[in-house]
Amino acid sequence: MNTLKIGGRIRTAVFPVAGLGTRFLPATKASPKEMLPVVDKPLIQYAVEEALAAGVETLVFVTNRNKRAIEDHFDRVYELENELLEREKPDLLDQVKDILPRSASAIYIRQQAALGLGHAVLCAAPVVGREPFFVVLADDLIDSPPASGNVLEQLLGIHERHGGSVVALERVPREHASRYGIIQPEKIGERLYGIQSIVEKPDPGQAPSDLAVIGRYLLMPEIMECLEKTGRGRGGEIQLTDALGQLLATEQVLGYAFDGTRYDCGDKLGYLEACVELGLKHPQLSREFKEYLIRRVPLLEP
Ligand code: UTP
């Protein structure tokens, strides 16, 4: 095993947004699923805000031809800004003007064909270079208690203490194992596991545990060499899970059962749950929305 590099700050986050979003059709026929709004912000903006809060400066979006709306969302729109200025709407102006701070740069790379998450991450290799980086799947919307920091900050804390790659884990019902990469864990500490092996979308009876890898990763750059060697796996796609399995042969990969709640917004039910929960927390809407739910829920029939 290689000795692990104990890392500091992570400067780059990769956002693979080139998936087809078939679980959310027809909404995702012509517009990206990452632009689905939860209350008043698109999923991708929650993901970008999380990365910026964790200290990221370079945002790498792996896109396809259907994802122009994401580029436009993070661009300035001077006509709209002037209009809001003239109409004296400073709050709205603030919300559209500085979605990306000046210190951050956004880079867009095309994934020519939807060959899988692993392939999408590999497309970012020329920008990532030889530094550790985050991978953020925006359709996993994660709400963490402020005291714990967001999930990327939690992974960074583990990386600072132990070095190496760290992936976010969540316990899932066994019958859902076939939706995730599932690890064989070795418990190291509170919420912390060494990954012994990892398997993509196992049949529930074959799953090595109930600990699933979810859409947040802090990866050492060596993952790129592993991805280059990874052939097509489950579903005919180049799987990040398979590359992580290769990385395990040469260095330790840790898993951290993050503190927070994940909403799978690539799935219609998970998306609805996120809208309710974040609506209830929204500073301007929470009171009226809660009143609506209190009126509405007793009318529900089981
Ligand atoms: P998903 O497994 O959610 O696939 O991808 P999907 O195509 O987005 O959605 P469904 O399952 O058809 O509904 C996980 C992540 O990997 C990205 C997706 O954008 C998503 O963030 N991805 C997947 C790519 O960027 N490229 C790919 O070729 C596949």
Residues whose N, C-alpha, C, O or C-beta is under 5 A from the ligand:
A	BS01	UTP	P16 V17 A18 G19 L20 G21 T22 R23 F24 V62 A113 A114 L115 G116 L117 A120 L137 A138 G266
